């Protein structure tokens, strides 16, 4: 029971798992039902999980892509980062709080009251009893579309000198995902799918986003939310998927060469560094992109719960 409860937290949580009640990755509605004993005794190499998850209602931007580790940061940590960011230099950063604090605040307002009793403002969705059983192909499509987004994020960073500090940070995932995709195709005799609608749509939006330096704040919101959702609760989903679908194999997607917390801290500092000279208008442009960032990432997560058609 503990195992299935952990998976439920990873994929669904109590309502849509907006990363308040558990350190999970995707905000996916519905709950998970343990199957009958006959289905649970099937071979571990089966093409589907051994659980059934209720299909969620159509997700709203608020219910798509968040992380407890990033949205429930302690006030002490917030104060420490603010002091580090301001630095007593009399710059714009003395006027505004750290940008990651602002991103957290708007993210929390996109939660429901059930998820965040004190700060949530979004309406709770209506639950559905329809079931969806994820398959190996569902997971492969998730990986293929995820890689398409990481490719675009890396391309944008590598081709814009204003974003040079985000090159080779250690959180890049394209090479790791390429190896995982090849491994899954070989291991489970799968044909590599093309990038689906979810990945194609979001990748296209990102590619056309940065037309000038004025668009960098908006991009930073997407960069932060996409990478950090995986760095935080994404690892929990990876563990549960490994147990249920991959015979305990850990994908390269969930391995880093450095300590994850150190990587997160380094990139957070880089984000604050680039944001500390932003005007109020530029900061608002970053913060106001949060819902779109959740929507883009959440659509890709939908492959794991039946919410994204290929």
C-alpha positions in Angstrom: 0.0 0.0 0.0 2.8 2.4 0.8 4.3 1.9 -2.7 1.0 2.6 -4.5 0.4 5.6 -2.2 3.8 7.0 -3.2 3.0 6.6 -6.9 -0.3 8.3 -6.4 1.5 11.2 -4.8 4.0 11.3 -7.7 1.3 11.2 -10.4 -1.8 12.6 -8.8 -1.6 13.5 -5.1 -4.9 14.4 -3.4 -6.3 16.4 -6.3 -3.9 17.4 -9.0 -0.6 17.5 -7.1 0.4 21.1 -7.6 3.5 20.3 -5.5 2.1 21.3 -2.1 1.3 18.0 -0.5 4.2 16.1 -1.9 7.5 16.6 -3.6 6.3 15.4 -6.9 6.7 16.5 -10.4 3.7 16.7 -12.7 0.4 18.2 -11.6 -1.9 15.4 -12.7 -5.5 15.1 -11.6 -7.3 12.0 -10.4 -6.2 9.2 -8.1 -4.6 5.8 -8.5 -6.4 2.6 -8.0 -4.6 -0.6 -7.1 -5.7 -3.4 -9.5 -6.9 -6.8 -8.8 -4.5 -9.5 -7.7 -4.6 -11.1 -11.1 -3.4 -8.0 -12.9 -0.8 -7.2 -10.3 0.8 -10.6 -10.8 1.5 -9.9 -14.5 5.1 -9.9 -15.8 7.2 -6.9 -15.0 8.0 -6.7 -18.7 4.4 -6.0 -19.5 3.7 -3.0 -21.7 1.7 -1.3 -19.0 1.8 -0.3 -15.4 0.2 -2.5 -12.8 -2.1 0.3 -11.6 -4.9 2.3 -13.1 -5.1 6.0 -12.6 -8.3 8.0 -12.9 -8.2 10.2 -15.9 -8.2 13.9 -14.7 -10.5 16.6 -15.9 -9.1 18.9 -18.5 -6.2 20.6 -16.6 -6.1 24.3 -16.1 -2.7 26.1 -16.2 -2.7 26.2 -12.4 -2.8 22.4 -12.2 0.0 21.5 -14.4 3.6 22.0 -13.4 4.8 22.8 -10.0 7.3 21.6 -7.3 7.0 21.5 -3.6 10.7 21.9 -3.2 10.6 25.2 -5.1 7.3 26.7 -4.1 7.4 26.0 -0.3 10.8 27.5 0.3 11.3 28.6 3.9 11.3 32.3 4.9 14.8 31.9 6.3 16.1 30.7 2.9 14.2 33.5 1.2 15.7 36.1 3.5 19.2 34.7 2.9 18.8 34.8 -0.8 17.4 38.3 -0.7 20.5 39.5 1.3 22.8 37.7 -1.1 21.0 39.2 -4.1 20.8 42.8 -2.9 24.4 42.9 -1.8 24.0 46.5 -0.5 24.9 47.9 -3.8 22.0 50.4 -4.1 20.8 48.8 -7.4 17.4 47.8 -8.6 17.6 44.6 -6.5 17.3 46.7 -3.4 13.8 47.7 -4.4 12.4 44.3 -5.3 12.5 40.9 -3.6 14.4 38.0 -5.2 12.7 37.0 -8.5 12.3 33.4 -7.3 10.3 34.6 -4.4 8.0 36.4 -6.8 7.7 33.3 -9.0 6.8 31.3 -5.9 4.1 33.7 -4.9 2.3 33.6 -8.2 2.6 29.8 -8.4 1.0 29.4 -5.0 -1.9 31.6 -6.0 -2.5 29.2 -8.9 -3.1 26.3 -6.5 -6.6 25.4 -5.3 -7.6 25.9 -1.7 -7.4 22.2 -1.1 -3.8 22.2 -2.2 -2.8 25.4 -0.5 -5.4 26.4 2.1 -3.7 29.8 2.9 -2.7 30.9 -0.5 -4.5 28.9 -3.1 -7.1 30.7 -5.2 -7.9 28.4 -8.2 -11.1 26.5 -8.4 -10.8 22.7 -7.7 -11.6 20.6 -10.8 -14.3 18.0 -11.0 -12.9 14.5 -10.5 -13.4 11.8 -13.1 -13.8 8.0 -12.6 -12.5 7.1 -16.0 -9.3 5.0 -15.8 -6.1 5.1 -17.8 -3.3 2.5 -17.7 0.0 4.0 -18.7 2.2 1.9 -21.0 5.8 1.8 -22.0 4.9 3.7 -25.1 3.3 6.4 -23.0 6.5 6.8 -21.0 8.6 6.7 -24.2 6.5 9.5 -25.7 6.9 11.5 -22.5 10.7 11.1 -22.9 10.7 12.0 -26.6 8.7 15.2 -26.1 10.7 16.1 -23.0 13.9 15.9 -25.0 12.4 18.1 -27.7 11.9 20.9 -25.1 15.3 20.5 -23.6 16.8 20.8 -27.1 15.0 24.1 -27.7 16.0 25.4 -24.2 19.6 24.6 -24.8 19.6 26.0 -28.3 18.2 29.3 -27.1 20.8 29.5 -24.3 23.7 28.6 -26.6 22.7 31.2 -29.2 22.1 34.2 -27.0 25.1 35.7 -25.3 22.9 37.3 -22.7 22.2 33.8 -21.5 25.7 32.6 -21.6 25.8 31.9 -17.8 23.3 29.1 -18.3 25.5 27.1 -20.7 26.9 23.9 -19.4 25.4 24.3 -15.9 25.2 20.5 -15.4 21.4 20.4 -15.5 21.2 19.9 -19.3 19.3 16.7 -20.2 19.3 16.2 -24.0 22.2 13.7 -24.2 20.9 11.7 -21.2 17.4 11.5 -22.8 18.8 10.4 -26.1 20.5 7.5 -24.5 17.3 6.6 -22.5 15.1 6.7 -25.6 17.5 4.4 -27.5 17.6 2.1 -24.5 13.8 1.9 -24.1 13.3 1.2 -27.8 15.9 -1.6 -27.7 14.8 -3.0 -24.3 11.0 -3.1 -25.0 11.2 -3.5 -28.8 9.5 -0.1 -29.4 9.5 2.1 -32.5 10.7 5.6 -31.6 7.7 7.9 -32.0 8.0 11.3 -33.5 7.6 14.3 -31.2 3.9 14.6 -30.3 1.5 17.5 -30.3 2.3 18.5 -26.8 6.1 18.7 -27.4 5.7 20.2 -30.9 3.4 23.0 -29.6 5.5 23.9 -26.6 8.8 23.7 -28.5 7.4 26.0 -31.2 6.2 28.5 -28.6 9.7 28.6 -27.0 11.5 28.9 -30.3 9.6 32.1 -31.2 9.7 33.5 -27.7 13.0 35.3 -27.6 13.0 37.9 -30.4 15.0 40.4 -28.5 16.6 41.0 -25.1 13.2 42.3 -23.9 11.9 38.7 -24.1 14.6 37.2 -21.8 12.5 37.6 -18.6 9.7 35.6 -20.1 12.1 32.9 -21.2 13.7 32.7 -17.8 10.3 31.8 -16.3 10.0 28.9 -18.7 13.6 27.9 -18.2 13.3 27.9 -14.4 10.0 26.1 -14.2 10.9 23.4 -16.7 14.3 22.5 -15.4 13.4 22.8 -11.7 10.2 20.7 -11.9 12.4 17.9 -13.0 15.2 18.6 -10.6 12.7 18.6 -7.7 9.8 16.2 -7.8 10.6 14.7 -11.2 13.0 12.4 -9.4 10.1 11.0 -7.4 8.2 10.1 -10.5 11.3 8.6 -12.0 11.7 6.3 -9.0 8.1 5.1 -9.2 8.2 4.6 -13.0 11.4 2.6 -12.5 9.8 0.3 -10.0 6.6 -0.2 -12.0 7.8 -0.2 -15.6 11.5 -0.6 -15.9 12.3 -3.5 -13.6 14.1 -1.1 -11.2 16.3 0.4 -13.9 17.2 4.1 -13.3 17.2 6.2 -16.5 20.1 8.6 -17.3 17.4 11.3 -17.2 17.5 11.0 -13.4 21.2 11.0 -12.9 23.5 14.0 -12.5 27.2 14.3 -12.2 27.0 16.7 -9.3 24.9 16.9 -6.2 21.4 18.0 -7.2 21.1 20.5 -4.4 24.4 22.1 -5.4 23.3 22.3 -9.0 20.0 23.9 -8.0 21.7 26.4 -5.8 24.1 27.4 -8.5 21.5 27.9 -11.1 19.2 29.8 -8.7 22.1 32.2 -8.0 22.6 32.7 -11.8 18.9 33.5 -12.2 19.0 36.0 -9.4 22.1 37.5 -10.9 20.5 38.1 -14.3 17.2 39.4 -12.7 18.6 41.8 -10.2 18.9 44.6 -12.8 15.4 44.0 -14.2 12.8 46.8 -14.0 9.4 46.2 -12.5 8.0 45.8 -16.0 10.6 43.1 -16.9 10.0 41.3 -13.6 6.3 41.3 -14.3 6.9 39.8 -17.7 8.8 37.0 -16.1 6.3 36.3 -13.4 3.3 36.6 -15.7 4.6 33.8 -17.9 4.1 31.3 -15.0 0.7 29.9 -16.1 2.0 29.4 -19.7 5.0 27.6 -18.4 2.8 25.2 -16.3 0.6 24.7 -19.3 3.5 23.8 -21.6 5.2 21.4 -19.2 1.9 19.9 -18.0 0.8 18.9 -21.5 3.9 16.8 -21.8 3.3 15.2 -18.4 -0.1 14.3 -19.7 1.4 11.3 -21.5 1.7 9.6 -18.2 -1.9 9.9 -17.2 -3.8 9.9 -20.5 -4.2 13.6 -20.8 -2.1 14.1 -24.0 -3.1 12.7 -27.4 -0.1 12.0 -29.6 
